[in-house]
């Protein structure tokens, strides 16, 4: 039986009743009541790797940016090169403070010459929106809290595109592009993005259409998957989770996200990021495997550093994780010891991504 939340202040997605009816265990997450699992983390994870999983990610936030200076404004704000983002394109970036600390990681979709939609992490949406608005002075731009206009579903896995294509009026967009499509007659922004390491799409739709799209995808074979499987999937491919692997006290170079930072654009924090890149970071975010036990966020690494994310990998059947360690101990093959509740566990720095499709 699904666990009911006693906290009536938690927000619910349009799919809440579907989750409860499917037996999902509901938990508080970033101010929302969300499904953490249905049948179990392992089955949901492996179904996504083998066929297709469907995730309710309607808790994510959306910020609309439009106007004559929209591109110039975003170029000032986010770390990647917005000028290279064509209409219908999708781009990953980070949002930094002046000192280079990471405020959030984001996906931005270019909907037109002067219209953009940026997806923020649920826990950071309000602060990101406020940051956008504070920084808009001097730009001919409008900033919209677009979150109320969207529900968001992620259909991921080898069969994900086939499932969604059966609903669509036209071919789905390629990876890292987006297009508006009619899915069962409903206008949906379909994006070739995701958080699992699998091919698939993310669907940004009217909240009133979410149940229809969910039901249609499930009927065609998409397996409902919760937050727990989403976390194990992303960790196997070493995607960052804000609040774990990314934080305001560390910068993008340390996190291995230098590829998403184009300092010549002059984004906020660019000088600080460039200084770390030029000098070399004092620590680096590494991936590791461990043959016994599971490390968790906050577990110390002997000799310096700490674990930021850790789990048992359903695909690899071993403990995996990411940790910040001194730069001199970040080379692949370096042996580590991690203090897991007072017991030292061996681990080894491993190549990213940890999981590679066979």
Steps between C-alpha positions, in 0.01 A plus 500: 500500500628847417611706794296817540672821597375679810647831382225685316746775405669272246419570137366223280548441131204437267594130509474457878189282485659279233801442726288412800280266294813324373617435857783749501670589826463877522763713674571871551753633250590867448158610624311244292338166575668268250516127424830354617423150368218276378604133474858562613812691405672208328211396272424860403866575432555187291176550307625845397830353384330212313177648362359834622424673826270796550570758769283780635738795521232767526668629815773655285475875449477698177605859437401682183729768359384713207558836337753671276784445749406145602805335345738768625351474849540123517851529363575723798337261744581139410837337441461353152503687167137591439587660167575151365155377598286483187121524507380155599822425684564392859803592707636402842664765718558605857393815683781653703555767761774757448741280695433205269287305746228300325144614570338238275541297184248564225373398160402785268284451191492762226142529380557796267741780418411681821315232703659250736383252760738400778435197720627529857529252784192486722688596816652806331212625286394790722856618563592462131194702400592774745859498370377537140275790597764682704748477216258615229550872566642669193373232261188526283372167617200343671544229762207265558442237765387242245475208745120524541462456123678166481494143617805299399539131419819316410476186286842336495649178370564306176128487415412850624497671163293225341241535777474877471521503120181293489322797659655773287392676183856543370852359555642557847795738540855368513711508814561847643233654284135582569186541293134558565300194398140388530477192721150360481389845389666683790773753433815389680859624504698181433870518590770245425644526849501289815673405823554125467773446243243340269348637184154643541305821527364741755147631449400847620124518480197678635430363851151402384651269237745317728267215598408422139865490390603293801223247441576472130872441560436244774247319280769466234752350741674782690563386858422755774824582684559713806761737636714218639550336160560841345781549750668162441473544124659845502775392739602207280573751221643760740244775445511761774232551763478851642537500876719190481760530224442868424478774760560869552824437691667336199542602139437327167867424425534295817179320402634407156264735318759717331360388163178690582684822592598750232675773696547724194126571503544691826231319697466583868784318676706452183813663641496279809440190287785594268736547794429148625534354151836675446642409841353152509241404761614396846244219497304307241171313490581137419294189445579191701404138536520300820484120520323483836263734676333819386633850565259785558513878474726645766712189561863617536772388261817418690770750406256775407166543332152363541239296321227703332285218359501125550280198435493136397500484120218277371676468163852435627410324826763685699523809715554820302517871572665835449726688738714812517863406559830693485603549137811289553284200586251534215665282236307195379626195686586685822408292804289671766372418844160631600380522858151347493352535850833437666613214274761560231385372163733468198408677178671589174473810282329384180448635152183699427237396414494198730235331286544465125230334291615160370 
